[in-house]
């Protein structure tokens, strides 16, 4: 458990990608009503691929750490691959969290999927039930 706490603390205290990207292709704001985190993600998309990712907002330790770890895993991925990601993917990246914190652990994933839907103009808007399946 100590290792888990150290990882969360390190990513939460030193999120290298927590800033408002000025030259983003698209941004998208999402919130969790569980803990009232507000997260805006910024994506740079070239072709059909994520080239850069950042985030900003009022975020808890779990949201900040999850967004930082998630960012490292999606650079270079195709948009359709990211749209297929769900909670199981986040579990592989991070950890099992309490039921109360599942939404905040998936907030970056949800915001990223919705940013891609907006970019693609496919008229879809995912909610937490879509990423938690």
C-alpha positions as CSV (number, residue, x, y, z in Angstrom):
1,X,0.0,0.0,0.0
2,X,2.9,2.4,0.7
3,X,4.1,2.0,-2.9
4,X,0.6,2.8,-4.2
5,X,0.5,6.0,-2.0
6,X,4.0,7.0,-3.2
7,X,3.0,6.7,-6.9
8,X,-0.1,8.7,-6.4
9,X,1.7,11.4,-4.4
10,X,4.5,11.7,-7.0
11,X,2.2,12.0,-10.0
12,X,-0.2,14.4,-8.1
13,X,2.6,16.6,-6.8
14,X,4.6,16.7,-10.1
15,X,2.2,16.5,-13.0
16,X,4.4,17.5,-15.9
17,X,1.4,17.9,-18.2
18,X,-0.9,20.0,-16.0
19,X,-1.1,23.3,-18.0
20,X,-3.4,24.9,-20.6
21,X,-1.9,24.0,-24.0
22,X,-2.1,27.1,-26.1
23,X,-1.9,25.4,-29.5
24,X,-4.3,22.5,-28.8
25,X,-6.4,21.2,-31.6
26,X,-9.3,20.8,-29.2
27,X,-10.2,21.1,-25.5
28,X,-13.0,19.6,-23.5
29,X,-14.2,20.3,-20.0
30,X,-15.7,17.5,-17.9
31,X,-16.6,17.3,-14.2
32,X,-17.3,14.7,-11.6
33,X,-20.3,15.3,-9.4
34,X,-18.9,12.8,-6.9
35,X,-16.2,15.1,-5.7
36,X,-16.7,18.2,-7.9
37,X,-13.5,17.9,-9.8
38,X,-13.4,20.1,-12.9
39,X,-11.0,18.9,-15.6
40,X,-10.3,20.5,-19.0
41,X,-8.1,18.4,-21.3
42,X,-6.2,19.8,-24.3
43,X,-5.4,17.5,-27.2
44,X,-3.1,18.1,-30.1
45,X,-4.3,15.8,-32.9
46,X,-2.3,15.3,-36.1
47,X,-4.0,13.1,-38.7
48,X,-5.7,10.5,-36.7
49,X,-3.3,10.4,-33.8
50,X,-2.8,12.1,-30.4
51,X,0.5,14.0,-30.5
52,X,0.2,15.9,-27.2
53,X,-2.1,16.0,-24.2
54,X,-2.4,18.4,-21.2
55,X,-4.9,19.1,-18.6
56,X,-5.9,21.9,-16.2
57,X,-8.5,22.5,-13.6
58,X,-9.6,22.0,-10.0
59,X,-8.6,18.3,-9.5
60,X,-8.2,16.0,-6.5
61,X,-5.0,13.9,-6.0
62,X,-6.6,10.9,-7.6
63,X,-7.8,12.8,-10.7
64,X,-4.4,14.5,-11.1
65,X,-2.4,11.3,-10.8
66,X,-4.8,9.4,-13.1
67,X,-4.7,12.2,-15.8
68,X,-0.9,12.2,-15.6
69,X,-0.5,8.5,-15.9
70,X,-3.2,8.3,-18.7
71,X,-1.4,11.0,-20.7
72,X,1.8,9.0,-20.8
73,X,-0.1,6.0,-22.3
74,X,-2.0,7.7,-25.1
75,X,0.6,9.7,-26.9
76,X,0.9,8.2,-30.4
77,X,-2.4,6.3,-30.2
78,X,-5.0,6.4,-32.9
79,X,-8.3,8.2,-32.1
80,X,-10.4,5.1,-32.6
81,X,-8.2,3.1,-30.2
82,X,-8.8,5.7,-27.4
83,X,-12.5,5.7,-28.0
84,X,-12.4,1.9,-27.2
85,X,-10.7,2.4,-23.8
86,X,-12.6,1.9,-20.6
87,X,-12.2,1.4,-16.9
88,X,-10.3,-1.9,-17.4
89,X,-7.6,0.0,-19.3
90,X,-7.3,2.5,-16.5
91,X,-7.0,-0.4,-14.0
92,X,-4.0,-1.7,-16.0
93,X,-2.4,1.8,-15.8
94,X,-3.2,2.8,-12.2
95,X,-4.9,0.8,-9.5
96,X,-8.1,-0.5,-8.0
97,X,-9.8,2.4,-6.3
98,X,-12.8,2.6,-4.0
99,X,-16.2,2.7,-5.6
100,X,-16.6,6.3,-4.6
101,X,-13.4,7.2,-6.5
102,X,-14.0,5.3,-9.7
103,X,-15.4,8.4,-11.4
104,X,-12.5,10.6,-10.6
105,X,-10.0,7.9,-11.6
106,X,-11.8,7.9,-15.0
107,X,-12.4,11.6,-15.5
108,X,-9.4,12.1,-17.8
109,X,-10.5,9.1,-19.9
110,X,-14.1,10.4,-20.2
111,X,-13.0,14.0,-21.1
112,X,-10.6,12.6,-23.7
113,X,-13.2,10.4,-25.3
114,X,-15.6,13.3,-25.4
115,X,-13.0,15.7,-26.9
116,X,-12.4,13.1,-29.6
117,X,-16.1,12.8,-30.3
118,X,-16.3,16.6,-30.6
119,X,-13.3,16.7,-32.9
120,X,-14.8,14.0,-35.1
121,X,-18.2,15.7,-35.0
122,X,-19.9,12.3,-34.5
123,X,-22.5,13.8,-32.2
124,X,-21.8,11.3,-29.4
125,X,-21.3,12.4,-25.8
126,X,-20.1,9.6,-23.4
127,X,-20.9,9.5,-19.7
128,X,-19.4,7.6,-16.9
129,X,-21.5,4.5,-17.7
130,X,-19.8,4.3,-21.1
131,X,-16.3,4.2,-19.6
132,X,-17.1,2.1,-16.6
133,X,-18.5,-0.9,-18.6
